[in-house]
Amino acid sequence: MRIPTFSRTKSHHPLQHLELSKPTLRSGDIIPVATMFRSVPEVKEVDLSQNTLLTDKSLVPLLQKMKRNPACATLTRLSLRQCVRLREKAIQDRGW
């Protein structure tokens, strides 16, 4: 698994962009990402595009944790482009 990149605008500013595109994340890989959201006060973008192994079963718990976190209020973009095993309805049913 590729190490995720976190970009910040300045060292004292909150996380701006979580880039996890194309690393071929598996279901078990998403658990640490979900856990990370507990310690993130703000995030603007999360890019999970082209993770062809992610499924509804693995991603929905992440989305639920994100939604319960105050950082979600600052989220402006969630990219799930080309996550071919995800069903759009499963994501929409969770309010995304």
C-alpha positions in Angstrom: 0.0 0.0 0.0 1.3 3.5 -0.9 1.7 5.9 2.0 -1.1 8.5 2.0 -0.2 12.1 1.5 -1.5 14.9 3.6 -1.2 18.4 2.4 -1.5 21.5 4.5 -1.5 25.1 3.4 0.7 26.1 6.4 2.2 24.1 9.2 -0.3 25.5 11.7 -3.3 25.0 9.5 -5.5 21.9 9.5 -5.4 19.1 7.0 -6.6 20.3 3.6 -6.4 17.3 1.3 -6.2 13.5 1.9 -4.9 11.8 -1.2 -5.5 8.1 -1.4 -6.1 7.7 -5.1 -4.7 4.7 -6.9 -3.1 2.8 -4.0 -5.4 -0.2 -4.4 -6.7 0.0 -0.9 -8.4 -3.2 0.4 -11.1 -3.4 3.0 -8.7 -3.8 5.9 -6.7 -0.8 4.7 -9.6 1.6 5.2 -9.8 1.0 9.0 -6.7 3.1 9.8 -8.1 5.9 7.5 -11.4 5.8 9.4 -9.5 6.0 12.7 -7.4 8.9 11.5 -10.6 11.0 11.2 -10.9 11.1 15.0 -7.8 13.3 15.3 -8.5 15.5 12.3 -10.3 18.8 13.1 -10.8 19.9 9.5 -10.4 18.4 6.0 -11.4 19.9 2.6 -10.9 17.1 0.2 -10.7 13.3 0.4 -9.6 11.5 -2.8 -10.2 7.7 -2.9 -10.5 7.6 -6.7 -9.4 4.5 -8.6 -9.4 2.2 -5.6 -10.9 -0.7 -7.6 -10.9 -3.1 -4.6 -13.0 -0.9 -2.3 -16.5 -2.2 -1.8 -19.6 -0.9 -0.1 -18.9 -3.1 2.9 -15.5 -1.4 3.5 -16.3 2.1 2.5 -19.7 2.7 4.2 -18.2 2.5 7.7 -15.5 5.1 6.7 -18.2 7.4 5.4 -20.2 6.9 8.6 -17.2 7.8 10.8 -16.5 10.8 8.6 -20.0 12.0 8.8 -20.0 11.8 12.7 -16.8 13.8 12.9 -16.9 17.6 12.9 -14.2 17.6 10.2 -16.9 16.5 7.8 -18.6 19.9 8.0 -15.6 21.4 6.2 -15.4 18.7 3.5 -16.0 20.2 0.1 -15.0 17.2 -2.1 -15.1 13.5 -1.8 -13.9 11.7 -4.9 -14.9 8.1 -5.5 -14.3 8.2 -9.2 -13.6 4.8 -10.8 -14.2 2.8 -7.6 -15.9 0.2 -9.7 -17.1 -2.0 -6.9 -19.0 0.7 -5.1 -22.7 1.0 -5.7 -23.9 4.6 -6.0 -27.1 3.7 -4.2 -25.3 2.4 -1.1 -23.4 5.7 -0.8 -26.5 7.9 -1.4 -28.5 5.9 1.1 -25.9 7.1 3.7 -26.6 10.7 2.9 -23.6 11.4 0.6 
